[in-house]
């Protein structure tokens, strides 16, 4: 009988875990697992528990939103030999669960942990100090994806992301940055930047690319130049809504490492949580670092 540790965030997704905890534990026990349960008590608790107790179990399962998943994986990254990770999404957006095709039903997700396909995924390293699972970003739209009401997302889809952002146009802040990627560099004024490893950000699909591999050692990057005129702004909005492949103001590319320098501190968000203010940032892809149970069979 293997040992399983379930880390559950009781506040994610309107406390959904409280109504399903017994069902989830029952699924694990019926599959022959010795189950331990830890209910998180505060922010970063999932990270500390994953780091301190993850090495004692054969399977680590976390239940919560994207923030809980990010904390758990950050804790696992401290381990010399991390266990396999299972994920039961319970948040409001669950971006990474969508990329892994994990069922929305919590009970079905628990079954998927028992029957799904172990799959090694890339993890992001931020300034050699912190890790992120699916997105690191700065600028105008960074908070919009998490503040937009889900009802509006469902009604307007991709356009909602842009329309909500327009509420902040009067407060646009520009960041002058030197950006260096694998094969090129640029120096521009940017209003937004995003480094991702997911098909969905804030509940929106296709902001960077639909053709995303979570284990290829590459990030998808989106950088938007600061508009100087109303015409430029219109061009940017059009490109975002129609998802144009090429636009001189909207830069999309892939890279394994990204270095950014700015003259003044820039606020960063990592997996929906504040990541600090920095003038110099190095983001690196740690290829196939964590093994997670996905809801699909990997081809090839």
SULCORNOR-V837707 format. One record per residue. SS is DSSP state (H for helix, E for strand, - for the rest). PHI is phi in whole degrees, -180 to 180 (999 if undefined). Layout:
ss=SS phi=PHI
ss=SS phi=PHI
This chain:
ss=- phi=999
ss=- phi=-86
ss=E phi=-98
ss=E phi=-127
ss=E phi=-111
ss=E phi=-103
ss=E phi=-102
ss=E phi=-122
ss=- phi=-92
ss=- phi=-75
ss=- phi=-103
ss=- phi=-72
ss=- phi=54
ss=- phi=59
ss=- phi=58
ss=- phi=-62
ss=H phi=-61
ss=H phi=-62
ss=H phi=-88
ss=H phi=-127
ss=H phi=-58
ss=H phi=-64
ss=H phi=-63
ss=H phi=-65
ss=H phi=-62
ss=H phi=-62
ss=H phi=-59
ss=H phi=-67
ss=H phi=-64
ss=H phi=-66
ss=- phi=-96
ss=- phi=89
ss=- phi=-96
ss=E phi=-89
ss=E phi=-102
ss=E phi=-116
ss=E phi=-123
ss=E phi=-123
ss=E phi=-95
ss=- phi=-63
ss=- phi=-109
ss=- phi=-164
ss=- phi=-61
ss=- phi=74
ss=H phi=-63
ss=H phi=-60
ss=H phi=-65
ss=H phi=-67
ss=H phi=-68
ss=H phi=-61
ss=H phi=-74
ss=H phi=-86
ss=H phi=-120
ss=H phi=-63
ss=H phi=-76
ss=H phi=-95
ss=- phi=-122
ss=- phi=-92
ss=E phi=-143
ss=E phi=-111
ss=E phi=-121
ss=E phi=-119
ss=E phi=-129
ss=E phi=164
ss=- phi=-90
ss=H phi=-61
ss=H phi=-65
ss=H phi=-65
ss=H phi=-61
ss=H phi=-63
ss=H phi=-61
ss=H phi=-61
ss=H phi=-67
ss=H phi=-61
ss=H phi=-67
ss=H phi=-64
ss=- phi=-66
ss=- phi=-82
ss=- phi=-86
ss=- phi=-67
ss=- phi=-134
ss=- phi=-66
ss=- phi=-74
ss=E phi=-66
ss=E phi=-109
ss=E phi=-112
ss=E phi=-132
ss=E phi=-117
ss=E phi=-67
ss=- phi=-139
ss=- phi=-89
ss=- phi=-92
ss=- phi=-113
ss=- phi=53
ss=H phi=-59
ss=H phi=-73
ss=H phi=-61
ss=H phi=-64
ss=H phi=-64
ss=- phi=-90
ss=- phi=57
ss=- phi=-83
ss=- phi=-57
ss=- phi=-73
ss=- phi=-64
ss=H phi=-67
ss=H phi=-66
ss=H phi=-65
ss=H phi=-66
ss=H phi=-65
ss=H phi=-62
ss=H phi=-62
ss=H phi=-59
ss=H phi=-81
ss=H phi=-119
ss=- phi=-74
ss=E phi=-103
ss=E phi=-61
ss=E phi=-145
ss=E phi=-80
ss=E phi=-119
ss=E phi=-76
ss=E phi=-125
ss=E phi=-88
ss=E phi=-112
ss=E phi=-112
ss=- phi=56
ss=- phi=59
ss=- phi=-120
ss=E phi=-129
ss=E phi=-119
ss=E phi=-137
ss=- phi=-95
ss=- phi=-136
ss=E phi=-158
ss=E phi=-129
ss=E phi=-149
ss=E phi=-143
ss=E phi=97
ss=- phi=-52
ss=- phi=-91
ss=- phi=-57
ss=- phi=-87
ss=H phi=-59
ss=H phi=-62
ss=H phi=-97
ss=H phi=-99
ss=- phi=-67
ss=- phi=-58
ss=H phi=-60
ss=H phi=-61
ss=H phi=-72
ss=H phi=-61
ss=H phi=-64
ss=H phi=-78
ss=H phi=-105
ss=- phi=66
ss=H phi=-58
ss=H phi=-63
ss=H phi=-62
ss=H phi=-59
ss=H phi=-71
ss=H phi=-64
ss=H phi=-64
ss=H phi=-64
ss=H phi=-65
ss=H phi=-64
ss=H phi=-101
ss=H phi=-59
ss=H phi=-68
ss=H phi=-114
ss=- phi=-58
ss=- phi=-114
ss=- phi=-103
ss=E phi=-123
ss=E phi=-83
ss=E phi=-136
ss=E phi=-101
ss=E phi=-119
ss=E phi=-125
ss=- phi=-115
ss=- phi=-58
ss=- phi=-125
ss=- phi=-159
ss=E phi=-143
ss=E phi=-151
ss=E phi=-133
ss=E phi=-148
ss=E phi=-96
ss=E phi=-118
ss=E phi=-103
ss=E phi=-160
ss=E phi=-148
ss=E phi=-149
ss=E phi=-115
ss=E phi=-132
ss=- phi=-143
ss=- phi=-160
ss=- phi=-90
ss=E phi=-140
ss=E phi=-130
ss=- phi=63
ss=- phi=90
ss=E phi=-104
ss=E phi=-102
ss=- phi=80
ss=- phi=-66
ss=- phi=-111
ss=- phi=-162
ss=- phi=-86
ss=- phi=-95
ss=- phi=-111
ss=- phi=-105
ss=- phi=-85
ss=- phi=-135
ss=- phi=-100
ss=- phi=75
ss=- phi=-125
ss=E phi=-99
ss=E phi=-97
ss=E phi=-119
ss=E phi=-129
ss=E phi=-126
ss=E phi=-118
ss=E phi=-69
ss=- phi=-74
ss=- phi=-73
ss=- phi=-104
ss=- phi=-135
ss=H phi=-64
ss=H phi=-65
ss=H phi=-63
ss=H phi=-62
ss=H phi=-61
ss=H phi=-62
ss=H phi=-64
ss=H phi=-63
ss=H phi=-62
ss=H phi=-65
ss=H phi=-67
ss=H phi=-74
ss=H phi=-88
ss=- phi=60
ss=- phi=-59
ss=- phi=-71
ss=- phi=-129
ss=E phi=-156
ss=- phi=-68
ss=- phi=-100
ss=E phi=-115
ss=E phi=-103
ss=E phi=-122
ss=E phi=-161
ss=E phi=-118
ss=E phi=-160
ss=- phi=-96
ss=E phi=-148
ss=E phi=-136
ss=E phi=-119
ss=E phi=-130
ss=E phi=-130
ss=E phi=-132
ss=E phi=-77
ss=E phi=-126
ss=E phi=-60
ss=E phi=-119
ss=E phi=-77
ss=E phi=-116
ss=E phi=-119
ss=E phi=-116
ss=- phi=51
ss=- phi=86
ss=E phi=-119
ss=E phi=-61
ss=E phi=-109
ss=E phi=106
ss=E phi=-110
ss=E phi=-145
ss=E phi=-95
ss=E phi=-125
ss=E phi=-133
ss=E phi=-123
ss=E phi=-117
ss=E phi=-126
ss=E phi=-93
ss=E phi=-98
ss=E phi=-71
ss=E phi=49
ss=E phi=-89
ss=E phi=-123
ss=E phi=-100
ss=E phi=-124
ss=E phi=-83
ss=E phi=-99
ss=- phi=-99
ss=- phi=-141
ss=- phi=-95
ss=- phi=-69
ss=- phi=-87
ss=- phi=89
